[in-house]
């Protein structure tokens, strides 16, 4: 006779986020990349105006997970979120459904912790000034994550095409232990930055290579489709280029476009997180080298974060 397992808990956003911390999320991603490389697969269904996506992963020693969510642009007019979904986490040994986690929570921590992990491995250790390009939801998470997980930072500047949006972010972010200010001039801010982290919906490059000074680390998050870009060919060509995942990043416009133009090749990519966490990794070579990291996401990163959330919640 088969025993009936208890119903898995649902870990909602509001009741769970108060138990989580950014350094813990960054550590979870780093430790996840010490495990064997993940198997991942994405499925997309429905029309462009109403798509369901399911991003699944298996990691030996960690388990199984699938993040399924819908994206309906028309929901904005209905007053409900455009993205809704959940992440299911299954046990590595017996396949038991351990928990269902709010997908927004997983995505929020995954996205920002991904970038901070890249910066911790590639930015100059003496980096003090971070410039965040964009002032949306992801940018807010970046302020929190960078301030908490990179303790050497002293100053965060936030720029947005709409200055009032950057000012609103700064006014609402609270005390993060660093000086945080909205800035009006993107070129001037980038010229003074040690780290530039960009999270926009840009379809044309807004970070030219000649704005970026030697020794800067550039963290690119926003371009997630083939027709989107944040950095120009000149920046891609002059930087030491890394990605979070070779499997997912090569399908993104940030790399497709400069490869198509001949500015770079696929071999320009020097490593991903599986490479970077190794003790003998090729990372920054000098204080003057410009490093560039493309945060492209992936189901395996969702699984690493969701498994960490489940552990923190004691499930």
Secondary structure as the mmCIF struct_conf table of DSSP 4:
data_model
#
loop_
_struct_conf.conf_type_id
_struct_conf.id
_struct_conf.beg_label_comp_id
_struct_conf.beg_label_asym_id
_struct_conf.beg_label_seq_id
_struct_conf.end_label_comp_id
_struct_conf.end_label_asym_id
_struct_conf.end_label_seq_id
HELX_LH_PP_P HELX_LH_PP_P1 UNK A 2 UNK A 8
STRN STRN1 UNK A 9 UNK A 11
HELX_RH_AL_P HELX_RH_AL_P1 UNK A 13 UNK A 17
TURN_TY1_P TURN_TY1_P1 UNK A 18 UNK A 19
HELX_RH_AL_P HELX_RH_AL_P2 UNK A 22 UNK A 32
TURN_TY1_P TURN_TY1_P2 UNK A 33 UNK A 34
BEND BEND1 UNK A 35 UNK A 35
HELX_LH_PP_P HELX_LH_PP_P2 UNK A 36 UNK A 38
STRN STRN2 UNK A 39 UNK A 45
BEND BEND2 UNK A 46 UNK A 46
TURN_TY1_P TURN_TY1_P3 UNK A 48 UNK A 49
STRN STRN3 UNK A 50 UNK A 59
TURN_TY1_P TURN_TY1_P4 UNK A 60 UNK A 62
STRN STRN4 UNK A 63 UNK A 72
TURN_TY1_P TURN_TY1_P5 UNK A 73 UNK A 74
HELX_RH_AL_P HELX_RH_AL_P3 UNK A 75 UNK A 78
TURN_TY1_P TURN_TY1_P6 UNK A 79 UNK A 79
BEND BEND3 UNK A 80 UNK A 80
BEND BEND4 UNK A 82 UNK A 82
STRN STRN5 UNK A 83 UNK A 90
TURN_TY1_P TURN_TY1_P7 UNK A 92 UNK A 94
STRN STRN6 UNK A 97 UNK A 102
HELX_RH_AL_P HELX_RH_AL_P4 UNK A 103 UNK A 122
BEND BEND5 UNK A 123 UNK A 123
TURN_TY1_P TURN_TY1_P8 UNK A 125 UNK A 126
STRN STRN7 UNK A 129 UNK A 133
BEND BEND6 UNK A 136 UNK A 136
HELX_RH_AL_P HELX_RH_AL_P5 UNK A 137 UNK A 149
TURN_TY1_P TURN_TY1_P9 UNK A 151 UNK A 152
STRN STRN8 UNK A 155 UNK A 159
BEND BEND7 UNK A 161 UNK A 162
HELX_RH_AL_P HELX_RH_AL_P6 UNK A 163 UNK A 172
BEND BEND8 UNK A 173 UNK A 173
BEND BEND9 UNK A 177 UNK A 178
STRN STRN9 UNK A 179 UNK A 182
BEND BEND10 UNK A 184 UNK A 184
HELX_RH_AL_P HELX_RH_AL_P7 UNK A 186 UNK A 192
BEND BEND11 UNK A 194 UNK A 194
STRN STRN10 UNK A 195 UNK A 198
BEND BEND12 UNK A 203 UNK A 204
STRN STRN11 UNK A 207 UNK A 207
HELX_RH_3T_P HELX_RH_3T_P1 UNK A 209 UNK A 211
BEND BEND13 UNK A 212 UNK A 212
HELX_LH_PP_P HELX_LH_PP_P3 UNK A 213 UNK A 213
TURN_TY1_P TURN_TY1_P10 UNK A 214 UNK A 215
STRN STRN12 UNK A 217 UNK A 220
BEND BEND14 UNK A 222 UNK A 222
BEND BEND15 UNK A 225 UNK A 225
TURN_TY1_P TURN_TY1_P11 UNK A 226 UNK A 227
BEND BEND16 UNK A 230 UNK A 230
STRN STRN13 UNK A 231 UNK A 231
HELX_RH_AL_P HELX_RH_AL_P8 UNK A 233 UNK A 238
BEND BEND17 UNK A 239 UNK A 239
STRN STRN14 UNK A 240 UNK A 243
BEND BEND18 UNK A 244 UNK A 244
HELX_RH_AL_P HELX_RH_AL_P9 UNK A 246 UNK A 249
TURN_TY1_P TURN_TY1_P12 UNK A 250 UNK A 251
BEND BEND19 UNK A 252 UNK A 252
HELX_RH_AL_P HELX_RH_AL_P10 UNK A 253 UNK A 261
TURN_TY1_P TURN_TY1_P13 UNK A 262 UNK A 262
BEND BEND20 UNK A 263 UNK A 263
HELX_RH_3T_P HELX_RH_3T_P2 UNK A 266 UNK A 268
STRN STRN15 UNK A 269 UNK A 269
HELX_RH_AL_P HELX_RH_AL_P11 UNK A 273 UNK A 276
TURN_TY1_P TURN_TY1_P14 UNK A 277 UNK A 277
BEND BEND21 UNK A 278 UNK A 278
TURN_TY1_P TURN_TY1_P15 UNK A 279 UNK A 280
BEND BEND22 UNK A 286 UNK A 286
TURN_TY1_P TURN_TY1_P16 UNK A 287 UNK A 288
STRN STRN16 UNK A 291 UNK A 294
HELX_RH_AL_P HELX_RH_AL_P12 UNK A 299 UNK A 312
TURN_TY1_P TURN_TY1_P17 UNK A 313 UNK A 314
#
